[in-house]
Amino acid sequence: MLDLKNIKKSYGENNVLTDISVSINNGIHGLLGANGTGKTTLFSIISGFLKEDGGTITYPTCATKEDVLIGVLPQNFVGYPEMSVEEFLEYLSQVKGDWTKRKTRAEIAEKTQVFNLTNVRKKKLKQLSGGQLRRVGLAQAFLFNPKIVLLDEPTVGLDPKERLHLKNYLASLKENHIILLSTHIVSDLEKLADKIYILKDGKIVEQGSEEKLLAKLDHKVWEIDYENYTRGSKGILVKEYNKNGQVFLRLICEEKPSSQARPVKAELEDLYISYFQGGSSYEL
């Protein structure tokens, strides 16, 4: 278990994290928040890169001295541009532990295969595309299967096929690892996270399974044909979209906003908008 109690962090008068208390077991855990809400700062504190101003962190115990505790994918991963993919992963392997050459080679071969990097192993990092570089970042984070894996915006630069592959890979590991995935892209967490934490104003304001959190929006999400809505009501606009040649509005309203409105099933995007763009009202 990873246990955080009363974690605080400020930069001058800017209180980035005010009181983070949470206990995290094995599984996939999503940290959902808008840019600037403190997600990266919290990850930096858990990884030891930053020192918290207050509070305590208790880490799970590794079974052996060889076990790796933490692997990290930073939000802006660049690595060492002059190194090849293979050289970089060898270097990170040495940083993480005193492995034999045979075990290191086997581990690098496995991770380059998992993240579809085998054909670019000899290329320098500076020669890679954005998606390839992101996959190198993922590969180094998972080297030697750390107990805790912190992934900050992991799908940036990945195409839809690679995103699906990453989701499947994470799902295969969740029984024996604590995986924290920080994102503002809600589709990264859909049907994947065992638990979601909503971080806002430096605090975890809500937490629970996807099903539990979406239940809070039952009978509050509506779809309305743009041309046939009734004026006079207000709601939070989630999105405007085209369907079968017609323009529709998706809205969050406490009550049915129009006689033409029909209820639709709540999704994580609706939840995100309700917390982080709830001030954007739309007059109907």
ZADRENTOR-480864 format. One record per residue: x, y, z of N, C-alpha, C in turn. Coordinates in steps of 0.02 Angstrom, whole numbers, padded with zeros to 5 digits, always signed. Layout:
N
XYZXYZXYZ;...
END
This chain:
284
+00042-00060+00000+00000+00000+00000+00044+00063+00000;+00024+00112-00040+00055+00178-00040+00009+00224+00000;+00035+00251+00054-00007+00290+00101+00017+00362+00105;-00025+00409+00085-00009+00481+00088-00053+00513+00142;-00022+00551+00187-00059+00584+00240-00042+00657+00243;-00092+00699+00232-00087+00772+00241-00028+00803+00202;-00021+00782+00139+00034+00808+00098+00018+00880+00077;+00068+00923+00088+00061+00995+00072+00121+01017+00031;+00109+01064-00015+00163+01093-00054+00143+01162-00078;+00187+01211-00065+00175+01280-00087+00236+01308-00122;+00225+01354-00166+00278+01393-00197+00264+01466-00181;+00298+01491-00130+00282+01558-00107+00212+01559-00077;+00170+01603-00103+00101+01608-00079+00053+01563-00118;+00080+01527-00167+00038+01483-00208+00035+01413-00177;-00022+01397-00148-00032+01331-00118-00053+01281-00172;-00005+01240-00194-00019+01193-00248-00055+01131-00221;-00031+01104-00166-00064+01047-00133-00077+01068-00061;-00139+01061-00038-00155+01086+00028-00166+01031+00080;-00193+00974+00059-00205+00921+00108-00223+00857+00071;-00172+00821+00048-00184+00760+00010-00176+00700+00057;-00230+00664+00069-00229+00604+00110-00265+00549+00073;-00228+00495+00057-00258+00440+00020-00215+00378+00029;-00247+00320+00030-00213+00256+00033-00227+00218-00031;-00173+00195-00064-00179+00167-00131-00153+00095-00132;-00195+00048-00151-00176-00022-00156-00159-00040-00228;-00141-00103-00238-00127-00127-00306-00186-00112-00352;-00171-00096-00414-00223-00081-00462-00205-00020-00504;-00251+00000-00546-00241+00059-00588-00282+00116-00559;-00248+00171-00544-00280+00228-00511-00271+00290-00554;-00326+00322-00571-00323+00381-00613-00326+00445-00572;-00281+00491-00587-00281+00557-00556-00305+00606-00608;-00366+00629-00601-00399+00670-00652-00402+00743-00629;-00378+00787-00671-00380+00858-00654-00359+00900-00714;-00379+00963-00712-00359+01009-00765-00285+01025-00759;-00256+01053-00811-00187+01075-00808-00179+01127-00753;-00127+01120-00713-00113+01168-00660-00146+01151-00593;-00177+01092-00588-00210+01076-00525-00164+01040-00475;-00102+01026-00494-00055+00997-00447-00039+00924-00459;-00062+00895-00515-00050+00824-00528+00025+00809-00534;+00060+00849-00573+00132+00837-00583+00171+00849-00519;+00151+00899-00480+00184+00911-00416+00176+00852-00369;+00116+00824-00367+00104+00766-00323+00147+00707-00345;+00151+00695-00410+00193+00640-00435+00266+00652-00418;+00288+00714-00423+00358+00730-00408+00374+00718-00334;+00325+00729-00291+00335+00717-00219+00337+00642-00205;+00291+00604-00236+00289+00532-00225+00355+00500-00249;+00381+00524-00305+00442+00495-00333+00505+00518-00296;+00499+00568-00253+00557+00593-00216+00594+00649-00251;+00570+00671-00309+00602+00725-00346+00592+00792-00310;+00534+00800-00278+00519+00860-00238+00508+00840-00165;+00524+00886-00121+00511+00875-00050+00446+00909-00031;+00403+00872+00002+00340+00900+00025+00353+00950+00081;+00308+00999+00090+00314+01047+00145+00286+01019+00210;+00242+00971+00204+00212+00941+00263+00180+00875+00245;+00169+00833+00295+00138+00768+00284+00188+00712+00280;+00163+00652+00271+00206+00592+00269+00184+00545+00213;+00233+00507+00187+00220+00456+00137+00248+00390+00161;+00208+00338+00160+00230+00271+00177+00227+00228+00114;+00284+00198+00096+00288+00159+00035+00280+00085+00049;+00257+00046+00001+00254-00027+00011+00324-00057+00017;+00328-00112+00050+00392-00146+00061+00408-00191+00002;+00469-00186-00023+00492-00230-00077+00510-00298-00047;+00496-00351-00084+00508-00418-00060+00582-00434-00055;+00621-00410-00103+00693-00422-00103+00730-00357-00117;+00796-00358-00106+00837-00299-00119+00840-00283-00194;+00827-00332-00236+00830-00321-00308+00767-00287-00335;+00713-00290-00297+00650-00262-00322+00656-00186-00330;+00628-00161-00385+00628-00089-00399+00564-00060-00369;+00570-00005-00332+00511+00024-00299+00469+00067-00346;+00502+00115-00381+00464+00164-00420+00492+00170-00490;+00447+00174-00539+00463+00193-00607+00421+00253-00625;+00450+00301-00662+00416+00364-00675+00420+00383-00749;+00363+00401-00778+00362+00434-00843+00342+00507-00830;+00390+00554-00838+00373+00625-00828+00330+00651-00884;+00297+00706-00870+00252+00736-00920+00291+00757-00983;+00349+00786-00974+00389+00809-01030+00453+00767-01035;+00446+00705-01057+00503+00660-01062+00545+00675-01124;+00611+00683-01115+00656+00693-01171+00714+00645-01170;+00731+00618-01111+00788+00573-01106+00854+00608-01122;+00902+00571-01149+00966+00600-01171+00969+00595-01247;+00957+00649-01282+00948+00648-01355+01004+00615-01394;+01067+00619-01370+01123+00591-01407+01131+00516-01398;+01095+00487-01350+01098+00415-01339+01050+00379-01386;+01068+00318-01405+01021+00276-01441+00969+00249-01391;+00916+00221-01418+00864+00192-01375+00896+00138-01331;+00936+00095-01360+00968+00041-01323+01016+00068-01269;+01056+00118-01287+01103+00147-01239+01066+00180-01181;+01012+00214-01197+00974+00248-01144+00943+00197-01096;+00915+00144-01122+00884+00094-01079+00936+00056-01038;+00995+00046-01067+01050+00015-01029+01071+00061-00971;+01076+00126-00985+01095+00174-00933+01043+00174-00877;+00979+00177-00895+00927+00177-00843+00926+00112-00804;+00943+00057-00836+00947-00007-00801+01000-00004-00747;+01057+00026-00762+01112+00033-00714+01092+00078-00656;+01052+00129-00671+01028+00174-00619+00981+00138-00571;+00940+00094-00598+00889+00061-00558+00915+00002-00517;+00973-00026-00536+00997-00083-00497+01061-00111-00525;+01091-00157-00488+01153-00188-00508+01137-00255-00541;+01117-00252-00605+01096-00311-00640+01154-00341-00681;+01150-00405-00694+01198-00436-00739+01185-00413-00811;+01236-00417-00853+01227-00398-00923+01173-00440-00957;+01172-00503-00939+01123-00548-00969+01052-00528-00951;+01041-00513-00887+00974-00494-00865+00954-00426-00895;+01003-00380-00899+00989-00315-00929+00969-00322-01002;+01006-00361-01039+00990-00370-01110+00921-00401-01119;+00905-00451-01077+00840-00483-01081+00783-00434-01065;+00794-00393-01014+00743-00344-00994+00732-00292-01049;+00785-00267-01078+00780-00217-01131+00746-00247-01193;+00763-00310-01209+00732-00343-01265+00656-00350-01254;+00637-00366-01192+00566-00373-01177+00529-00307-01183;+00557-00254-01153+00522-00190-01152+00520-00157-01221;+00573-00166-01260+00571-00137-01328+00520-00174-01370;+00509-00237-01357+00458-00274-01393+00388-00253-01371;+00379-00246-01305+00314-00226-01277+00292-00159-01305;+00339-00112-01311+00322-00045-01332+00342-00030-01405;+00348-00083-01444+00358-00078-01516+00416-00033-01534;+00474-00047-01504+00535-00007-01515+00592-00049-01544;+00580-00112-01557+00634-00156-01580+00668-00130-01642;+00630-00104-01688+00658-00081-01752+00696-00014-01747;+00691+00020-01690+00725+00085-01682+00776+00083-01625;+00795+00023-01604+00840+00017-01546+00906+00055-01557;+00931+00057-01618+00996+00088-01631+00990+00162-01647;+00930+00188-01654+00921+00259-01669+00932+00301-01607;+00959+00362-01617+00965+00409-01562+00897+00437-01545;+00889+00456-01482+00824+00482-01460+00804+00544-01499;+00852+00585-01519+00836+00646-01555+00810+00631-01626;+00819+00570-01650+00796+00552-01716+00726+00522-01716;+00698+00513-01658+00633+00479-01652+00575+00527-01662;+00519+00499-01684+00457+00539-01686+00432+00549-01615;+00382+00593-01608+00354+00606-01541+00325+00544-01509;+00289+00504-01549+00260+00443-01522+00312+00391-01502;+00365+00385-01543+00419+00338-01527+00455+00359-01463;+00467+00424-01455+00501+00448-01395+00458+00436-01333;+00392+00445-01341+00347+00432-01284+00350+00359-01264;+00355+00315-01312+00358+00243-01298+00424+00225-01265;+00478+00261-01282+00542+00251-01245+00532+00270-01172;+00497+00326-01161+00482+00347-01092+00443+00295-01054;+00395+00264-01087+00356+00210-01055+00400+00150-01041;+00442+00132-01089+00486+00074-01080+00532+00082-01020;+00561+00142-01013+00607+00152-00956+00569+00153-00889;+00507+00177-00890+00468+00178-00828+00453+00108-00804;+00445+00061-00850+00426-00008-00832+00486-00055-00827;+00547-00030-00836+00606-00073-00831+00607-00109-00764;+00615-00174-00766+00620-00216-00706+00558-00213-00663;+00501-00196-00693+00435-00204-00662+00430-00174-00592;+00437-00108-00585+00433-00077-00519+00366-00088-00484;+00369-00085-00418+00308-00094-00378+00258-00038-00390;+00284+00024-00395+00243+00084-00407+00263+00114-00474;+00215+00128-00517+00229+00160-00581+00188+00223-00586;+00222+00280-00596+00189+00345-00601+00192+00367-00674;+00135+00375-00705+00131+00393-00776+00096+00461-00782;+00134+00512-00802+00107+00580-00807+00092+00594-00880;+00027+00598-00896+00003+00609-00965+00035+00558-01013;+00027+00494-01001+00064+00443-01038+00046+00436-01112;-00014+00456-01132-00035+00444-01201-00022+00502-01248;+00009+00555-01224+00024+00612-01267+00069+00589-01324;+00048+00601-01386+00088+00582-01443+00075+00512-01469;+00036+00472-01433+00022+00404-01455-00039+00402-01501;-00037+00360-01552-00095+00354-01596-00146+00308-01563;-00208+00305-01589-00261+00264-01557-00242+00191-01546;-00206+00161-01594-00185+00092-01586-00137+00083-01528;-00091+00130-01521-00042+00127-01466-00075+00140-01399;-00125+00184-01398-00161+00197-01336-00197+00134-01312;-00228+00099-01359-00263+00037-01341-00214-00016-01317;-00156-00020-01350-00105-00068-01329-00082-00052-01258;-00071+00012-01242-00050+00031-01175-00103+00013-01124;-00166+00026-01139-00219+00008-01093-00219-00066-01077;-00211-00107-01129-00210-00179-01119-00150-00201-01077;-00093-00169-01089-00033-00186-01051-00041-00167-00978;-00068-00108-00964-00079-00088-00895-00128-00135-00860;-00180-00154-00895-00230-00200-00865-00198-00267-00847;-00147-00288-00885-00115-00352-00871-00071-00350-00809;-00054-00289-00785-00007-00282-00729-00040-00264-00663;-00104-00247-00665-00133-00212-00608-00139-00255-00545;-00138-00321-00552-00146-00363-00493-00087-00358-00445;-00028-00344-00472+00033-00345-00430+00070-00278-00427;+00040-00226-00454+00074-00161-00457+00026-00105-00438;+00054-00051-00413+00017+00010-00402+00032+00056-00461;-00016+00067-00503-00007+00109-00563-00049+00172-00555;-00015+00229-00554-00050+00293-00550-00043+00329-00616;-00099+00347-00645-00101+00377-00711-00132+00446-00705;-00092+00497-00717-00115+00566-00712-00132+00592-00781;-00191+00621-00788-00211+00643-00855-00267+00695-00851;-00274+00732-00906-00335+00772-00915-00373+00746-00976;-00349+00689-01004-00383+00657-01060-00425+00600-01032;-00490+00611-01026-00532+00564-00989-00535+00496-01022;-00527+00492-01088-00531+00427-01121-00475+00381-01099;-00420+00408-01071-00366+00367-01046-00388+00324-00987;-00439+00347-00951-00461+00312-00890-00523+00270-00899;-00561+00283-00952-00625+00248-00961-00616+00173-00966;-00655+00137-00927-00655+00064-00926-00586+00035-00908;-00545+00074-00875-00478+00051-00858-00463+00059-00783;-00473+00120-00757-00454+00135-00688-00499+00099-00638;-00468+00068-00589-00506+00038-00534-00535+00092-00489;-00498+00147-00484-00520+00203-00442-00495+00268-00473;-00536+00319-00468-00519+00384-00496-00520+00436-00440;-00468+00478-00439-00463+00532-00390-00468+00598-00428;-00513+00641-00408-00521+00706-00441-00484+00758-00399;-00433+00788-00430-00391+00837-00395-00410+00907-00419;-00430+00949-00372-00451+01017-00388-00433+01063-00330;-00404+01120-00346-00385+01169-00296-00340+01139-00242;-00295+01095-00264-00246+01066-00218-00272+01011-00173;-00334+00989-00184-00363+00938-00141-00395+00883-00184;-00400+00824-00156-00439+00771-00187-00512+00782-00166;-00552+00807-00212-00621+00827-00196-00670+00769-00204;-00650+00717-00240-00694+00660-00249-00652+00600-00268;-00673+00541-00248-00638+00480-00267-00687+00422-00268;-00672+00373-00310-00715+00314-00315-00707+00281-00382;-00743+00228-00392-00743+00193-00456-00777+00237-00509;-00764+00221-00572-00797+00258-00626-00873+00255-00619;-00898+00196-00603-00970+00187-00595-00997+00230-00539;-00962+00232-00483-00985+00271-00426-00986+00346-00442;-00934+00370-00474-00929+00441-00489-00982+00462-00541;-00992+00420-00591-01041+00437-00642-01113+00435-00616;-01123+00397-00563-01191+00393-00534-01214+00461-00509;-01166+00505-00493-01184+00572-00469-01216+00614-00524;-01208+00593-00587-01237+00630-00643-01298+00595-00673;-01323+00544-00638-01383+00511-00662-01440+00561-00672;-01472+00558-00730-01530+00601-00747-01511+00676-00749;-01447+00689-00761-01425+00759-00766-01389+00775-00832;-01382+00725-00875-01349+00736-00939-01401+00727-00994;-01402+00777-01041-01456+00780-01091-01427+00793-01160;-01464+00769-01209-01449+00784-01279-01508+00821-01310;-01491+00875-01347-01544+00916-01376-01525+00932-01448;-01573+00925-01493-01565+00946-01562-01559+01022-01563;-01504+01047-01591-01489+01119-01589-01546+01160-01620;-01578+01135-01672-01629+01174-01708-01696+01175-01673;-01706+01129-01626-01773+01122-01597-01775+01131-01521;-01722+01160-01492-01724+01169-01420-01772+01225-01401;-01792+01226-01338-01835+01278-01311-01793+01328-01273;-01798+01391-01288-01758+01442-01255-01783+01455-01184;-01737+01479-01141-01757+01501-01075-01722+01466-01018;-01693+01407-01030-01658+01371-00978-01583+01381-00984;-01546+01357-00934-01473+01359-00936-01444+01292-00916;-01388+01276-00946-01354+01214-00929-01280+01221-00943;-01242+01173-00921-01171+01171-00935-01161+01135-01001;-01132+01169-01049-01120+01139-01114-01060+01093-01111;-01070+01029-01127-01015+00981-01131-00983+00983-01200;-01025+00978-01251-00999+00982-01320-01056+00992-01369;-01037+01012-01428-01083+01019-01485-01057+00972-01539;-01100+00933-01569-01076+00882-01616-01129+00868-01670;-01105+00838-01724-01147+00821-01781-01164+00747-01779;-01228+00732-01789-01250+00662-01790-01304+00655-01843;-01290+00613-01893-01338+00601-01947-01359+00666-01981;-01311+00710-01990-01325+00772-02025-01357+00827-01984;-01368+00815-01919-01398+00864-01874-01348+00884-01820;-01354+00945-01796-01312+00970-01742-01347+00960-01675;-01312+00930-01628-01340+00917-01562-01297+00951-01508;-01329+00967-01452-01295+00992-01393-01298+00938-01339;-01242+00929-01304-01241+00885-01245-01232+00930-01184;-01279+00926-01137-01282+00973-01081-01289+00937-01015;-01265+00971-00962-01276+00948-00894-01325+00996-00861;-01382+00971-00840-01433+01011-00808-01465+00971-00752;-01481+01004-00697-01514+00970-00641-01582+00944-00661;-01617+00981-00704-01683+00961-00726-01686+00961-00802;-01736+00929-00829-01743+00925-00902-01745+00995-00930;-01698+01014-00973-01692+01083-00995-01740+01103-01050;-01773+01055-01081-01816+01071-01137-01861+01011-01151;-01919+01024-01178-01965+00969-01194-01936+00923-01247;-01889+00948-01288-01858+00907-01340-01796+00869-01315;-01774+00884-01254-01713+00852-01228-01726+00780-01209;-01676+00738-01219-01682+00668-01198-01622+00650-01154;-01633+00611-01102-01578+00592-01057-01529+00545-01093;-01465+00553-01078-01413+00509-01105-01370+00485-01047;-01336+00430-01058-01293+00401-01006-01233+00445-00994;-01218+00458-00930-01161+00500-00912-01096+00465-00929;-01047+00505-00951-00980+00481-00966-00928+00521-00927;-00866+00497-00926-00814+00532-00888-00802+00603-00913;-00812+00614-00978-00805+00682-01004-00854+00729-00971;-00916+00706-00960-00966+00746-00926-00944+00763-00855;-00916+00712-00821-00893+00722-00752-00837+00774-00751;-00790+00768-00798-00734+00815-00801-00760+00886-00812;-00805+00895-00859-00831+00962-00874-00868+00990-00814;-00904+00947-00778-00943+00971-00720-00898+00998-00665;-00836+00972-00660-00790+00995-00609-00745+01051-00632;-00724+01049-00695-00671+01095-00716-00692+01147-00767;-00753+01141-00795-00778+01193-00839-00850+01209-00823;-00867+01199-00760-00936+01208-00738-00960+01280-00740;-00914+01327-00749-00935+01397-00753-00959+01417-00820;-00952+01373-00871-00972+01389-00939-01044+01370-00950;-01089+01416-00937-01160+01402-00945-01181+01416-01017;-01233+01383-01038-01260+01392-01105-01334+01408-01098;-01356+01464-01125-01425+01483-01120-01465+01450-01175;-01517+01416-01155-01558+01379-01203-01621+01418-01221;
END
